[in-house]
Amino acid sequence: MIRRIRRTLVGSVLGALLALLLGAPATTAAAADDCRPLASGASPAAEQAIAAACEEVAAGTWYSWGGGHGPQPGPTYGQVDPEDPASEHDPERRGFDCSGLVRYAYARATGEDLLNGVASAQYYTHRAAARFTPDQGLAPLLPGDLLAWGTSDHLKHIAIYLGAGRMVEARQSGTKLMVSDVRLNSAYFGAVRVDTGPVTGPVFATWGNGVWTKAEPAVAARRVYAFPGPTTIRVRCQKHAERVTAEGYTNDVWSYLPDYRAWVTNIYIQGPAWLDGVPDCP
């Protein structure tokens, strides 16, 4: 009996050493389809959002382009993406696209439709608690943070971070919701942590369609992002800069929007020419 135990122990040790030499994953590593928070530090709301998304993964819910953007959060039948031949069956599939899943997960977690919009609206949300650049990598992220891919004016994909380099996502037509390795490629734009509590800072609404934010308070400055329609924004400060005439108004006041790291002329912000309760920019 003692010899048998010794042989078992020796075999276990040799097996573990062989696994290390061959680069096999440790037994404590997350399984390929392990959908849950894989690190500590997430808020209760973030953990609940992950749980809601993971329920849909376990249920085998389809990716469906445009899915999840109905009047209320939840799976819907999708549409044909004119740029993706694989989406021809999406109108027959009840499910989510990437932002539809994010919207649903955080609505389930909070009871509020906090992130109703496409990927860019969700990344630039005025409910951001923190933002992270690609250069920071994954080290500062917590489960529940939202990862985005694309460019500043066209964010094309968004997913929910699980921790340990993994994420849950609605990836593309022809697949079901899945757990994946985070793709830190050249298209990775950064991440945002959602604040599900009260919004801090002065909040206003824009008006008009296709209104560009700028890298500097000037018309000729580099474009950053265009509001597709009226949008809720958080304003950090305002200052007098280039004089602008548009839509029958003239104004030289520009506001800095911290969630976009960009400026917009106050002409397109609902309210007086000089916004009440907003401090001067230094």
Secondary structure, 3 states (H helix, E strand, C coil): CHHHHHHHHHHHHHHHHHHHHHCCCCCCCCCCCCCCCCCCCCCHHHHHHHHHHHHHHHCCCEECCCCCCCCCCCCEECCCCCCCHHHHHHHHCEEECHHHHHHHHHHHHHCCCCCCCCHHHHHCCCCEEEEECHHHCCCCCCCCCEEEEEECCEEEEEEEEEECCEEEECCCCCCECEEEECCCCCCEEEEEEECCCCCCCCEEEECCCCEEEECCCCCCCCEEEEECCCCEEECCEEEEEEEEEECCEEEEEEEEECCCCEEEEHHHECCCCCCCCCCECC
